[in-house]
Each structure stands twice: as structure tokens, then as C-alpha cells.
């Protein structure tokens, strides 16, 4: 369904028409969130549809007769971690494997929606900063839509990821610095050349694609999970799922119970963890942030307020894990469960164990998220 309006995440009174290519709120620069009118979408309605994220189209920003820019994204498996459940505290333990998306990461969900809307509203070109996987997804969906793409990435981004973006036809520019440095340059390019900026929280539609992870969990489990443990870089997935649970209650799919949301970051680059533990509403940029987990090397961003809000409203937790612990957990999941996960995804298992060792009770079922395939990183691993 086409959005009723776009709402400022800082002040709900600030609204933007969904008929224009919106970026952030023109009043205060905060991220915009999509709001729909009264909608009916029962479980019975979607059951007979194709098993992709577009089965939830009434709750996505697309017209009734509009075809999405799609590569078959979503519908990823929820895998029981049977070998690891017992020594991780017992209870039902699952892993949502987003590495089985097109281009090998959950970024496909967000970019599918962002590019669909951008093309409908007349974008002539697309641009974004990336640590790797978002750029690959944007390049692929831009190619699918017939739109030129430029991606700005840190110079030390793994070569395989850069080659992938270029293979899809993107113009890739290497930047000296981290992803937020790349973001500033991408924003300047968008302003000067008229390209639509698809950066994290710089447009409202990647959130809409990623929220479908929560819709799928409710279908796969039968209800909202007890706990979600999420590897957090820019925070879009965390914020998107928290938004989705309110929508799912309004649709009558779930009750008022919400999962406990757990944010896992890298010890060398953990702005959300620091702010959460300090009781802050905003996260200060981490200077000289370092981690081998490329997807978690995000020193700061404009989604911090929303991420912290989701954690606190869910009575959640935020924990930082070392690169060494994440690497060990990754290899353990590979060996004991036969599941391909990245270090970022495995960081959720390391974070879960830290919390349990600290005596924190997390309600089951617990869902860990693997956000990408490790195959893109094997030359380093």
C-alpha cells in the first residue's frame, strides 16, 4: 500500500508527502518513518502468496498493481541451533539466516524497497556509502532497475566486495576513512549531481524492507519471539523490526507482548553499547573505531536515537564482544551446526553467552541473526 505519510522520528507533527523523493526530515534532519492508513492484512491473505518478503505488500510502500524491483529477497530460513542450545543456557535457540538473500546479505531487503520507490518517483541515479554488503545490494538492484549506481566505500573494504559491486556495474569510489566519512562524501555527491541517496536512515524505505524480517519470524514461530539478538552497525534492522511489531499487533497477528531486543556490537566500535550503558539518548561517535567485523565498523550515525529507543522500550540489552570471541563463535557454528555465518552473525552467539554468564535472563525462544554469508570474507578468514 502506498504510504499515508512520512513521519519524523523525532517529532511526529513533522510530516512529509510520500509523493516526493524524501531523505530526512526537512525541519530537523531526523530519519523519516513510513506510516500507513488503516489496513487489513490477515495471515490467511498472505498464506497462499509466494514465499518472498513481498507477500506482505499491504504493509510495504508499493501500489496495488505495481511490480517491485525484486530478485526474490526475503523468506530466509529460521534454523534451530540444536547442538548449541544446551550449552548456551537451554531453551529454544534459533538462527535467522539472512545470508541466503540475493547478494548474500539482509541488505537485499532494504535495497529492494528503496530502489522500487526511487524508480517509481523518478530517481535518475542512486548513491550510497557502504562497508561492503549494502553497496553490493544497491549495485544489484540498481542494475535490475536500469539505474546507474555510485558507491563510496572505505579503502580497506575487502576486494571481493568491491569486485562484486563493480561486477554489477556500479561506479565504486574508495575513501580514506570509515563508513561515516564515505557517507559525508556520498551526501555531497547526491546534492551536487541529483542522485538519490540510499544511505542508512538517510531515506525511509530501507527500514520498510528490513522490517519484513519480523513479519517472517511471526509466521515461522507462530508469535513474536521472546528475544532477538541482533548484530548492530547502523541499526536499521533493529529499528525496523521494532517498528514491525507495533504494526503486527495492529494487524491482529500478535498481542501486546514484545521481544527483548539485544544489540551486539564490536568491542572496538560500540557507540550504541556505550550510550545505552551510560543512559544517553544519543551515541557519541567512536573515534578511530577498529574491528575486523566490517559490517559492525560503524562509528556513528543518525539512527542512534531510534536504536536506543528500541532497546529501552523492549527492556533490552546492549553488549560488545571482541573480534576473537566472534571469530571463535563463527567457527564453532560452522563446525557444530553446519551453518554458514559471518563473524558479525556469530557475534550474537558470543554476546548471548556474555549476558548469560552475567546472570541475565532472556526469555525464549531466542533468535540470533546472521546478516550475511561468510563466503565473501574467506580470503581474510
HUSULDA-V109021 format. One record per pair of residues at least 24 apart in sequence whose C-alpha atoms are under 7 Angstrom apart, sorted by sequence separation. I is the first residue (numbers start at 1). J is the second residue. D is the distance in whole Angstrom. If there is no record, write none. Layout:
I,J,D / I,J,D
This chain:
8,32,5 / 9,33,6 / 51,75,6 / 76,100,6 / 125,149,6 / 126,150,6 / 127,151,6 / 128,152,6 / 129,153,6 / 154,178,5 / 281,305,6 / 326,350,6 / 345,369,6 / 346,370,7 / 7,32,5 / 8,33,6 / 76,101,7 / 132,157,7 / 136,161,7 / 143,168,6 / 154,179,6 / 266,291,6 / 325,350,6 / 345,370,4 / 6,32,6 / 7,33,5 / 107,133,7 / 111,137,6 / 115,141,7 / 131,157,7 / 139,165,6 / 143,169,7 / 153,179,7 / 211,237,7 / 321,347,7 / 345,371,6 / 6,33,6 / 7,34,6 / 74,101,6 / 107,134,5 / 111,138,6 / 115,142,7 / 210,237,6 / 214,241,5 / 281,308,7 / 6,34,5 / 7,35,7 / 73,101,5 / 105,133,7 / 136,164,6 / 140,168,6 / 154,182,7 / 213,241,7 / 269,297,6 / 271,299,6 / 342,370,7 / 5,34,6 / 6,35,6 / 73,102,6 / 108,137,5 / 112,141,6 / 132,161,6 / 136,165,5 / 139,168,6 / 153,182,6 / 207,236,6 / 211,240,4 / 269,298,7 / 271,300,6 / 321,350,7 / 341,370,6 / 5,35,6 / 107,137,6 / 111,141,7 / 135,165,6 / 139,169,7 / 152,182,5 / 210,240,6 / 211,241,5 / 214,244,6 / 224,254,7 / 266,296,6 / 269,299,6 / 321,351,6 / 342,372,6 / 3,34,6 / 4,35,6 / 5,36,7 / 71,102,6 / 139,170,5 / 214,245,7 / 223,254,6 / 228,259,6 / 232,263,6 / 265,296,6 / 292,323,6 / 320,351,7 / 341,372,7 / 342,373,6 / 3,35,6 / 4,36,5 / 208,240,7 / 227,259,5 / 228,260,6 / 229,261,6 / 230,262,6 / 231,263,6 / 232,264,6 / 272,304,7 / 276,308,6 / 291,323,7 / 319,351,6 / 341,373,6 / 342,374,4 / 3,36,5 / 4,37,6 / 103,136,7 / 207,240,5 / 211,244,5 / 226,259,5 / 227,260,5 / 228,261,5 / 229,262,5 / 230,263,5 / 231,264,5 / 232,265,6 / 340,373,6 / 341,374,6 / 103,137,6 / 152,186,6 / 200,234,7 / 224,258,7 / 225,259,6 / 226,260,6 / 227,261,6 / 228,262,6 / 229,263,6 / 230,264,6 / 231,265,6 / 340,374,6 / 73,108,6 / 74,109,6 / 224,259,6 / 73,109,6 / 200,236,7 / 272,308,7 / 70,112,6 / 276,318,7 / 69,112,6 / 273,318,5 / 69,115,7 / 273,319,6 / 69,116,5 / 273,320,7 / 68,116,6 / 131,179,6 / 296,344,7 / 130,179,6 / 262,311,7 / 295,344,7 / 129,179,6 / 261,311,6 / 270,320,6 / 293,343,6 / 293,344,6 / 129,182,5 / 261,314,6 / 267,320,5 / 129,183,5 / 260,314,5 / 262,316,5 / 263,317,6 / 264,318,6 / 265,319,6 / 266,320,5 / 267,321,5 / 259,314,7 / 260,315,6 / 261,316,5 / 262,317,5 / 263,318,5 / 264,319,5 / 265,320,5 / 266,321,5 / 267,322,5 / 1,57,7 / 258,314,7 / 260,316,5 / 261,317,7 / 262,318,6 / 263,319,6 / 264,320,6 / 265,321,6 / 266,322,6 / 1,58,5 / 129,186,6 / 266,323,7 / 1,59,6 / 3,61,6 / 128,186,6 / 1,60,6 / 2,61,5 / 127,186,7 / 1,61,5 / 2,62,5 / 1,62,5 / 2,63,6 / 1,63,5 / 233,295,6 / 1,64,6 / 127,190,7 / 233,296,4 / 232,296,6 / 233,297,7 / 234,298,6 / 233,298,5 / 234,301,6 / 239,306,6 / 127,195,6 / 235,303,6 / 239,307,6 / 242,310,6 / 126,195,5 / 127,196,6 / 128,197,6 / 234,303,7 / 238,307,7 / 125,195,5 / 126,196,5 / 127,197,5 / 128,198,5 / 129,199,6 / 124,195,6 / 125,196,6 / 126,197,6 / 127,198,6 / 128,199,5 / 239,310,6 / 69,141,7 / 123,195,7 / 126,198,7 / 235,307,6 / 123,196,6 / 69,144,7 / 69,145,6 / 264,347,7 / 264,348,6 / 264,351,6 / 114,205,5 / 113,205,6 / 114,206,5 / 113,206,6 / 110,205,7 / 111,206,6 / 113,208,7 / 110,206,4 / 113,209,6 / 21,118,7 / 110,207,6 / 110,208,7 / 110,209,4 / 21,121,6 / 109,209,5 / 110,210,5 / 20,121,7 / 109,210,5 / 201,302,7 / 201,303,6 / 231,344,6 / 231,345,6 / 231,347,7 / 231,348,6 / 230,348,6 / 179,298,6 / 229,348,6 / 180,300,7 / 227,362,6 / 227,363,6 / 226,363,5 / 227,364,6 / 226,364,5 / 227,365,6 / 228,366,6 / 229,367,6 / 230,368,6 / 225,364,7 / 226,365,5 / 227,366,5 / 228,367,5 / 229,368,5 / 230,369,6 / 225,365,5 / 226,366,6 / 227,367,6 / 228,368,6 / 229,369,6 / 75,216,7 / 225,366,7 / 60,208,6 / 53,212,6 / 131,294,6 / 131,295,6 / 31,201,6 / 34,204,6 / 31,202,6 / 32,203,7 / 33,204,5 / 32,204,5 / 31,204,7 / 24,202,6 / 23,202,5 / 24,203,6 / 23,203,4 / 22,203,6 / 23,204,7 / 41,251,7 / 40,251,7 / 161,376,7 / 160,376,6 / 83,336,6 / 83,337,6 / 81,337,7 / 88,353,6 / 106,371,5 / 105,371,6 / 106,372,6 / 105,372,4 / 104,372,5 / 105,373,6 / 104,373,5 / 96,367,7 / 99,370,7 / 92,364,6 / 93,365,6 / 94,366,6 / 95,367,5 / 96,368,6 / 97,369,6 / 98,370,6 / 99,371,6 / 91,364,6 / 92,365,5 / 93,366,5 / 94,367,5 / 95,368,5 / 96,369,5 / 97,370,5 / 98,371,5 / 99,372,4 / 91,365,7 / 92,366,6 / 93,367,6 / 94,368,6 / 95,369,6 / 96,370,6 / 97,371,7 / 98,372,6 / 99,373,4 / 95,370,7
